[in-house]
Amino acid sequence: MRRPIPFLLALCLSLSAAAAERLQKFADLDVHYSAFNSGFLQPEIASAAGIVRGKTQGVLNISVLKSGKAQPATIKAQVRNDLGQVRALSFREVREGEAIYYLSQFPFDKETLHFKVDVQSGGGPLNSFEFDQEFFPDE
């Protein structure tokens, strides 16, 4: 019997180099994140994760590690476009074996989006970071 590929591994294999995972370090926490067009995911992987694929649908994926082990966290984020329009993102926690990650979807046009992310884990301090990423609709 064929064993299904864990979502996180499949996600990493599905992403192009342009949507490579990024890392933000805070004291003893490592926050891994990636933002990408949902069309980068294979249909079966997107479906299994509850992600809607679309030409203008993006995904923000965040995981929090402490000493290499996945940690539950509270994630809050917002995305702002170049016109200054701000959208709060809501996250869905996904647990797969020992992996924990947080997924959020957002619409986009051909634009650079500005993300602000707040992460808190285990009653520790609130950690914030920002990043920008350019998005292009699938053809």
C-alpha positions in Angstrom: 0.0 0.0 0.0 1.3 3.4 -0.9 1.8 5.8 2.0 0.6 9.4 1.5 3.3 12.1 1.4 2.9 14.4 4.5 1.5 17.8 3.4 4.5 19.8 4.6 6.9 17.7 2.6 4.6 17.8 -0.4 4.3 21.5 0.0 8.1 22.0 0.0 8.4 19.8 -3.1 5.6 21.7 -4.9 7.0 25.2 -4.5 9.2 26.9 -7.1 12.4 28.5 -6.2 10.7 31.9 -6.4 8.6 30.9 -3.4 11.3 29.5 -1.3 10.9 29.1 2.4 12.2 31.9 4.6 13.4 31.9 8.2 13.1 34.5 11.0 14.9 33.8 14.3 13.7 35.1 17.7 15.8 34.0 20.7 15.0 30.3 20.9 12.3 30.3 18.2 12.7 29.7 14.5 9.8 30.9 12.4 9.7 29.4 9.0 7.4 31.1 6.4 6.6 31.1 2.8 4.1 33.0 0.7 3.1 31.7 -2.8 0.5 31.4 -5.4 -1.9 28.6 -4.7 -1.5 27.4 -8.3 2.0 26.1 -7.4 0.3 23.3 -5.4 -0.8 20.1 -7.1 -4.6 19.8 -7.0 -4.6 16.7 -4.7 -2.2 18.4 -2.2 -4.3 21.6 -2.2 -7.5 19.7 -1.7 -6.0 17.6 1.2 -5.0 20.8 2.9 -8.3 22.6 2.3 -6.6 25.2 0.1 -8.6 26.7 -2.8 -6.4 26.9 -5.9 -6.9 30.0 -8.1 -5.1 32.3 -10.5 -5.2 35.1 -7.9 -5.2 33.1 -4.6 -2.1 33.3 -2.4 -1.1 31.1 0.6 0.9 32.1 3.6 2.4 29.1 5.4 4.0 29.5 8.8 5.6 27.0 11.2 7.3 27.7 14.6 10.1 25.5 15.9 12.0 25.5 19.2 15.1 23.4 19.4 14.0 21.8 16.1 10.6 20.7 17.5 7.3 22.1 16.2 5.5 24.5 18.6 1.9 25.5 18.8 1.6 29.3 18.4 -0.8 32.1 18.0 -0.3 33.7 14.6 -1.8 37.0 13.6 -1.0 38.7 10.3 -2.1 41.3 7.9 -1.3 42.0 4.3 -1.2 45.4 2.6 -1.2 46.2 -1.1 0.5 49.2 -2.8 -2.7 51.1 -2.6 -2.6 50.9 1.2 -5.6 48.5 1.5 -5.1 46.2 4.5 -6.6 42.8 5.0 -6.3 40.8 8.2 -5.4 37.2 7.6 -6.9 34.3 9.6 -5.0 31.1 10.0 -5.9 27.5 10.2 -3.7 25.2 12.3 -2.7 22.0 10.6 -1.2 19.1 12.6 0.4 16.2 10.7 2.3 13.8 12.9 4.7 16.0 14.9 4.5 18.9 12.4 2.4 21.9 13.1 1.9 24.7 10.6 -0.5 27.5 10.0 -2.1 28.3 6.7 -3.9 31.4 5.5 -5.2 32.4 2.0 -5.5 35.8 0.5 -6.5 37.3 -2.9 -4.0 39.3 -5.0 -3.5 41.0 -8.3 -0.2 41.5 -10.1 1.4 43.4 -7.2 3.9 43.5 -4.4 2.2 42.7 -1.1 3.6 43.8 2.3 3.1 41.3 5.2 3.2 42.0 8.9 3.3 38.9 11.1 3.0 38.5 14.9 4.0 35.2 16.5 3.6 34.1 20.1 4.4 30.7 21.4 4.1 29.1 24.8 3.3 32.3 26.7 6.6 33.8 25.5 7.0 37.3 24.1 5.2 38.6 21.0 7.6 38.5 18.1 6.9 40.5 14.9 8.4 40.6 11.5 7.6 42.0 8.1 8.4 41.0 4.5 7.4 42.0 1.0 6.7 39.7 -1.9 5.7 40.2 -5.5 2.8 38.1 -6.9 1.7 37.4 -10.4 -1.6 35.7 -11.4 -1.3 32.3 -13.1 -1.7 32.4 -16.8 
